Amino acid sequence: MAKSWATSGLDLHLPLTGTRVRAAVEQALRDAVLSGRLAPGTPLPSSRSLAADLGIARNTVADAYGQLVAEGWLVARQGSGTHVADRVTPAPAPKPGSTVEPRPTYDLRPGQPDASSFPRTSWLTATRSALATAPHHALEYSDPRGLPELRQALTAYLARARGVRTTPERLLVCSGTTQALSLLATVLTGRIAVEAHGLAHHWQIFAARGSRTEPLPLDTDGAAVELLAESTASGVLLTPAHQFPTGVPLAPARRATVVDWARARRRWVIEDDYDGEFRYDRQPVGAVQGLDPDVVLYCGTASKSLAPGVRLGWMTLPPRLVEPLVEAKRLADHQTSSLDQLALAQLLVSGAFDRHVRRMRQHYRRRRDALVAALRSTAPTVQVEGISAGQQVLVRLPGDATEARATEEQLMAAARARGLAVAGLTSYTHPDATQAGPALVVGYARPTDRVFHAAARELCRLLG
Ligand SMILES: Cc1ncc(COP(=O)(O)O)c(C=O)c1O
């Protein structure tokens, strides 16, 4: 039985389930308050009106109201009827299987920057300035590649900061690297070579489009791209500046090898430059794309430099792929939000983006130094690698390949008991690849400053 009532101006769908009518009315009202459909202070219809609307006895409604008043959901005011109580609505309990997990006290999982450092003031200023000056047509449907203002600003920024060679016509603004890869997966067919360690999320994007991913082993020079000579892959996805998550940069000879392979075989190099802005000990390693913009698709993102929730990314388009990729973007969502694009363009042009990145580079470098020093002094049995860039380090643990998963799981369970979240390398290992031994991937960017040092101490106690 599902009824609506429109008495007293309220139009509320009230599903009554079960045979016990009074219990059903009570439950339907509790649900309506809990879900926010009935806001605090909302006046309810008189018991007579509601009973008439629902076709039930007036006493049944009066009793249900009485019970809910006793429980604190409703209040009965002399002379003004019954209202929803002015109380804080309890948060709904997470449903089984829901993706909302309780947040750990100390979160050292990789993949997220310090969201508390997002440059809110600069973003607000950029948004205000962009809105004040943008012509009306900037808010209409526009080129699926993105607004010219942002493509222009990104072209200049990428050339200056990452050695990327492109033009505004050959740049596509999208919703993060995730969307860049999803668009590519609609255009590239066949097998895609990937690094043996990486994001399962990326492999799944290609798998969802029917492309099999095949892993290339990693060593101290990065991915073994010379093996591509034997491969039928139509493209290779790499993180050349800072391999995710092991942190090794792709050696110069291998950068040349992979570009030669793509040129000679008419294949593609997909360059995921997710954290190229954050190199601490040497000059930044420039983009491979600069070696040959005709065969390398460069993917960049604001997810590490600003915040993942911003959902802005960009991809360079080799001439042969401009048309199919722009069409894929048009079909996916027509274009990325113009307001966000205008704000980022303003941030870049004003210099605020560079200032923010410089500040964050120092911030993360200090954290990296503190974490590495603490691990080296308190946990001599572990080996810390991949420290020269980015927002995570690889902590190799004693043990061999056969016990990698078990060792990592044991350690992660012990960490959880301390309120600490860390990730095992196994979850970043391609299903067709082998892992040398147990390791943890420790992200040092995510916690706020307030908890970072306590989190690092907790990790050292765990590993010491
Ligand atoms: C390896 C790698 N690539 C790319 C990204 C960024 O993805 P997106 O731009 O979709 O947020 C991340 C973020 O964690 C990453 O770890």
The ligand as an SDF file (V2000), in Angstrom:
LIG
                    3D

 16 16  0  0  0  0  0  0  0  0999 V2000
   49.2750    6.1730  -11.4650 C   0  0  0  0  0  0  0  0  0  0  0  0
   48.2080    7.2060  -11.4420 C   0  0  0  0  0  0  0  0  0  0  0  0
   47.8030    7.7730  -12.5850 N   0  0  0  0  0  0  0  0  0  0  0  0
   46.8640    8.7250  -12.6220 C   0  0  0  0  0  0  0  0  0  0  0  0
   46.2500    9.1390  -11.4570 C   0  0  0  0  0  0  0  0  0  0  0  0
   45.2230   10.2300  -11.5350 C   0  0  0  0  0  0  0  0  0  0  0  0
   43.9870    9.7810  -11.9860 O   0  0  0  0  0  0  0  0  0  0  0  0
   42.8090   10.8430  -12.1770 P   0  0  0  0  0  0  0  0  0  0  0  0
   43.3810   11.9790  -12.9580 O   0  0  0  0  0  0  0  0  0  0  0  0
   41.7480   10.1090  -12.9170 O   0  0  0  0  0  0  0  0  0  0  0  0
   42.3660   11.2720  -10.8220 O   0  0  0  0  0  0  0  0  0  0  0  0
   46.6040    8.5720  -10.2530 C   0  0  0  0  0  0  0  0  0  0  0  0
   45.9230    8.9970   -9.0190 C   0  0  0  0  0  0  0  0  0  0  0  0
   46.0190    8.4210   -7.9850 O   0  0  0  0  0  0  0  0  0  0  0  0
   47.6220    7.5830  -10.2320 C   0  0  0  0  0  0  0  0  0  0  0  0
   48.0030    7.0310   -9.0890 O   0  0  0  0  0  0  0  0  0  0  0  0
  1  2  1  0
  2  3  1  0
  2 15  2  0
  3  4  2  0
  4  5  1  0
  5  6  1  0
  5 12  2  0
  6  7  1  0
  7  8  1  0
  8  9  2  0
  8 10  1  0
  8 11  1  0
 12 13  1  0
 12 15  1  0
 13 14  2  0
 15 16  1  0
M  END
$$$$
